[in-house]
């Protein structure tokens, strides 16, 4: 997985977090890629690592999927921070570019796993 590390210079708020994530997505779209496997983690005080979004396959051109990912990141950040700014060292966004067929295969496998229970 490619790793993008965003080092933070001020306390992290929910707005700053989403702005950093949106900038990453905008740059990803500019590279003419559409599908990726994504994981977002937050490093707090060099020791605690919190996962804001676990490994998820994403179509960055699908607004509903992107809204769901942002909402997941927001809600996990709220849970960690109790709706306050926190002193975080960095945001780590790990991603792998995948093809459309891989994206569809992953979705099909997830759907079958959910159906079979």
Secondary structure as the mmCIF struct_conf table of DSSP 4:
data_model
#
loop_
_struct_conf.conf_type_id
_struct_conf.id
_struct_conf.beg_label_comp_id
_struct_conf.beg_label_asym_id
_struct_conf.beg_label_seq_id
_struct_conf.end_label_comp_id
_struct_conf.end_label_asym_id
_struct_conf.end_label_seq_id
STRN STRN1 UNK A 2 UNK A 7
BEND BEND1 UNK A 9 UNK A 10
STRN STRN2 UNK A 12 UNK A 12
HELX_RH_AL_P HELX_RH_AL_P1 UNK A 14 UNK A 30
TURN_TY1_P TURN_TY1_P1 UNK A 31 UNK A 32
STRN STRN3 UNK A 35 UNK A 44
TURN_TY1_P TURN_TY1_P2 UNK A 45 UNK A 47
STRN STRN4 UNK A 48 UNK A 59
TURN_TY1_P TURN_TY1_P3 UNK A 60 UNK A 61
HELX_RH_AL_P HELX_RH_AL_P2 UNK A 63 UNK A 81
TURN_TY1_P TURN_TY1_P4 UNK A 82 UNK A 83
BEND BEND2 UNK A 84 UNK A 84
STRN STRN5 UNK A 86 UNK A 86
STRN STRN6 UNK A 90 UNK A 97
HELX_RH_AL_P HELX_RH_AL_P3 UNK A 100 UNK A 116
#
